[in-house]
C-alpha cells in the first residue's frame, strides 16, 4: 500500500492521507493540483525503484545536496512558488518512508528492513497531457531539445524505444478506436494506422487529435504491462550490486538469493501515471480506453506475485468517472455472484473489491469520492453542470409552456 501526504505544496494546502489503489482517479478544477500530486507520486516511485534495485549511491544522492527538491522542480518544470518553508511531502510504501520538510533541507529516506526480501523491479511510465506531440510533430525525437532532462524529453525518448515493439506483423490493436491497429514502419520510420473497415493505412501525422492522444497511452501501457517477467535494462554495475545485495539479504540461502536477484533484474510490477486519458476523445472512446487501462493493470497484477501494479490518472471527464464507478460496482457484484456478473462485465476488467478509488481536489484539500455503502464513485463533484442545466431547462420550459 502506498500513501502520500502533501502540505503547502503548490495549490495543495493539505491532501490528507492519499492511498493508492490499483486504479486511482484524481479529479478537480483546473489548477487545483491534480498534476502536482501525480508528479510527486511519480518521482517518489522512481526513487523507490532506484533504491530497491540497488542503484549505486541512489539513497545518498537523494538525501544530499537538496537533490530531491531540485529534481522535482527541474524534471517536472515546477517553479519556486510550489515550495515554502512549510512544505511537507510524506511518501510511504511497503519499502521506504520518504519525508521532505521545507525546500532548503535534504529529504530523509528510511528503508524498511522487513521488506528487504520482497524487493522487486517496476516498469514505470509518466504519460503527460502533451503526448500528442509524438504524432503531431514529425521526427520529434530529433527536434525536441532541452538544456535539462525533463519529463517531456523522457516521454519522447521512451516513445522512441517502445514504438518499435509494434510491427506490421505484430501490431497493436487499439481499444479506443474501433477496428484500428497501430504499427511502426521500420522502412520509413513512421507510425502507421490501419483501419480494417476501410482497408486504409495512413501516418499518425494525419490522424485525428483523439487518435494521436490515445495511441501513446495504449502503446506505452500495453508494453509496460506486458513487460512483467521480462528482463529490465540494468547496467553491469547494477547487476553486481543486485547480486551482492541479494547474497547479503539471503544470508547463505542460494534459493532465496536467486529469487531476489530475479525480482530485481526482471520487471515484476507496472506503475503508470496518466494525465487526462480522455483528451480529445468521443465519450464511447473514453469508455473503451479506460476499460483497456483497467484490463491491462489487472493483467499485470495477476501475472506477478508482487501485487504492486497500479495506474493513477487525472481527469475532468464524467465518462471516465462513470466507467470506473461501474467497474467498482462490478467488483462487489462479482464477489456475490461471479457467473451473473461475468455475463454483464468482462471478468478481465473486474478488479478485487476496493481496488478502484477516486479523490476530489478543491481549494487545496482532498477528499475521497468513493461511497462505501454504494461501492461506487460519486459524480456530483465532477458533473455539477448537469444539475445547473436541468434547473435552467426547467425554468425556461416553464416560461415557454406556462
Phi, psi and omega in degrees: 000132178252134176233142179227140173224129179239137173227132176051049177240109184057228180282353182276118175278308177203115183281344192070189180273108180266116179260143184256121177262183178302319173231119181237130182247136177245125178236162179158164179298166176302137177076010182281341177119011181300309181293329178299315178297316181300319183291319178295316178301317182295312181296318180296322178293321178294318179295319177300319178299315181300317182290315182297324183269012172074026177301121184306131175068008182300313181297317180295313184301320185271002173244016178221160174061020180056032187293324182301311180294316181299317181290322177299319180288313185286314185293319183259008175057053177258139180271177185295338183293345179287343188239153174208179177294340182262005179293138175221130175237123178234118180238125180227131175233188177289350189244323183223161172231113182248135178224132175236119179248127181068197181231002180249344180269160178282151174289152172248138182228118177254132178262127183281118185295327183288358182251003187302317184286347181256014177299146178205166182264146182235144172267115184251151175204130173253119184251103187282166179292339180276017187298338180304335187297337180291338176258326185284337180244119180293137179052045185299330181293341178267336186261335182277118181228136177225155180286329179240149176293119181230181187295325179289319177299316180297318180296316179296318179297316180296319178298320181296333179274323185283323187304326181291349178285342182250109184250175181296329179272345178222068186280171175263122176278120183281138178268330184279337179244118187295134175055040179235143176231156179240142171210158178261122180277107183292336181285315183263346183071030183243153175271125188238146176244134176243124178260115184294322184297320183258345183075014183269146175235133181209161180287147177295343177299330181258008182281167177293159180296329178294315179294319178298328180281319184284327185304308180299325179297310183293318183293312183293319180293319179299316181294313183296318182286329178280352181281352181302126180093349179267164184287135177274151178285097179242143181285166177300321179298318178293319179302316179296319179294321180295313181297320178294316180295319180297319179295322179293315181293320184287334178054057174086002178263103184300322182294317178295319180298319179295320179295317179295317179300317178297318181297330184266335180267349178235153179288134177229009176197154175239128180235117192235138183232116190234124175269124172045071180299337183281358190309120175065017183254143173295150185310315182291333175289325174299315180302310183293324180293317179295321177298320180293318177302314181296317180296321180293318178295320178298318179295318179297318181294319184283343182269005179219146178284348175271108186275059185242003180288140179201164173228133175242128182226146174260150182201155169245004192264126174292338180287322175297314178299316182298317180297313180293326178296318178294320179292327175294318178294324178296326178300318179290318180296323181296326178291336179270318182210088184301318184296313181293321180293321182295339176285341183256316183238133177303123181303335179295342181263354186269114180272163173303147182301135179090002183262013171237128181216159179220148182228138179254130180245124178204135179054038172085003182230158184237148176214147179288140177252015178271122179271113183296324181290318181274343185058040181220160173275132181276133186259001185294333180288333184261325188247043177293341179298327180298319178296318178298317181298314181298320180295316180294319178299318180298316181294318182290321178292328176298320179293316184291315187255006176075000000 
